[in-house]
């Protein structure tokens, strides 16, 4: 299994999203994962839901992700703006792979349980 396939599965990416490249720097303790979509990709309008809107343009964005063992992890992705015939140019909704909310809730819940057991 290639590293890109491994991270694609770990992040739960589904088409049109894919891991394009990974760069690991042990000295800097950093992992960079580049996420992209295929050329000619089409997306639903985030405003009205119209399917199959063409990409108008893209901008690179970066997010800090959960650590990969003791290494900082960063996601880099081209985020598209689509051209909806009804709504005009709109930025697509970014998939949940950039969200830390669920991980944070689980970590806080584990910490709370641990504190409660120790105080009993």
Phi and psi in degrees as a GROMACS rama.xvg file:
@    title "Ramachandran Plot"
@    xaxis  label "Phi"
@    yaxis  label "Psi"
@TYPE xy
-75.8964  157.038  UNK-2
-60.895  -37.3547  UNK-3
-64.8827  -37.6372  UNK-4
-66.0536  -41.7582  UNK-5
-60.0171  -48.5483  UNK-6
-70.8889  -30.1704  UNK-7
-60.4852  -45.8372  UNK-8
-67.0514  -44.7024  UNK-9
-62.3622  -36.6449  UNK-10
-83.351  -11.3204  UNK-11
70.5558  32.0086  UNK-12
-73.2525  139.448  UNK-13
-124.661  153.022  UNK-14
-54.599  141.184  UNK-15
-87.3587  1.71625  UNK-16
-79.0079  145.649  UNK-17
-154.155  155.088  UNK-18
-82.6377  119.114  UNK-19
-88.0275  -38.7413  UNK-20
-159.179  156.983  UNK-21
-133.145  141.236  UNK-22
-132.779  122.851  UNK-23
-115.255  125.685  UNK-24
-120.608  99.2989  UNK-25
-64.2298  -36.4834  UNK-26
-64.4536  -42.073  UNK-27
-85.6581  -6.7489  UNK-28
55.6211  54.0635  UNK-29
-140.755  139.157  UNK-30
-122.827  125.877  UNK-31
-115.504  127.357  UNK-32
-118.944  122.978  UNK-33
-98.6762  123.429  UNK-34
-110.582  138.99  UNK-35
-147.958  179.342  UNK-36
-132.556  158.814  UNK-37
-66.7133  146.702  UNK-38
-56.3049  137.198  UNK-39
84.6626  5.96961  UNK-40
-57.8824  147.378  UNK-41
-128.357  147.643  UNK-42
-135.468  156.69  UNK-43
-73.3149  152.119  UNK-44
-70.7648  129.166  UNK-45
-71.9438  -13.9209  UNK-46
-92.3625  -54.0796  UNK-47
-105.788  -12.6043  UNK-48
86.1125  0.000993113  UNK-49
-55.9758  128.472  UNK-50
-80.8235  159.869  UNK-51
65.6289  39.6538  UNK-52
-84.5953  137.609  UNK-53
-73.861  155.501  UNK-54
-75.1992  130.819  UNK-55
-86.1936  -50.9524  UNK-56
-162.46  175.877  UNK-57
-137.154  160.969  UNK-58
-140.139  138.535  UNK-59
-75.7296  135.542  UNK-60
-131.316  156.051  UNK-61
-130.875  140.799  UNK-62
-133.043  144.25  UNK-63
-80.0456  132.348  UNK-64
-112.508  179.575  UNK-65
-61.9663  150.218  UNK-66
-61.7913  147.54  UNK-67
-101.504  98.4646  UNK-68
54.907  -118.422  UNK-69
-101.735  20.9528  UNK-70
-113.858  138.229  UNK-71
-67.1535  140.217  UNK-72
-119.994  135.995  UNK-73
-129.523  136.785  UNK-74
-103.598  135.801  UNK-75
-124.079  129.731  UNK-76
-146.227  145.76  UNK-77
-80.2566  119.69  UNK-78
-104.511  127.409  UNK-79
-92.1126  150.259  UNK-80
-109.291  133.334  UNK-81
-102.98  159.693  UNK-82
-106.392  97.82  UNK-83
-86.858  130.12  UNK-84
-63.8015  -23.4906  UNK-85
-95.7705  -37.8968  UNK-86
-106.167  -12.4134  UNK-87
90.041  -155.814  UNK-88
-83.5387  124.435  UNK-89
-136.983  143.999  UNK-90
-77.4546  136.117  UNK-91
-70.0549  159.381  UNK-92
-75.1579  132.1  UNK-93
-80.1878  134.24  UNK-94
-59.7906  167.002  UNK-95
-70.5723  -7.61931  UNK-96
-62.0313  -16.3729  UNK-97
-92.2843  -4.37427  UNK-98
-88.2379  133.144  UNK-99
-102.654  -1.57979  UNK-100
-57.4467  -48.1327  UNK-101
-65.1229  -40.9549  UNK-102
-63.9669  -41.5044  UNK-103
-63.7962  -41.6513  UNK-104
-62.6136  -43.7073  UNK-105
-63.9965  -42.5168  UNK-106
-63.753  -43.1286  UNK-107
-64.5035  -38.1963  UNK-108
-65.0628  -43.0599  UNK-109
-63.2052  -42.4648  UNK-110
-63.0479  -40.4866  UNK-111
-63.4164  -44.9374  UNK-112
-62.126  -41.2257  UNK-113
-62.8464  -44.7127  UNK-114
-63.8479  -40.3001  UNK-115
-64.7564  -40.7114  UNK-116
-64.945  -38.6403  UNK-117
-71.8742  -30.1332  UNK-118
-82.3502  -11.3718  UNK-119
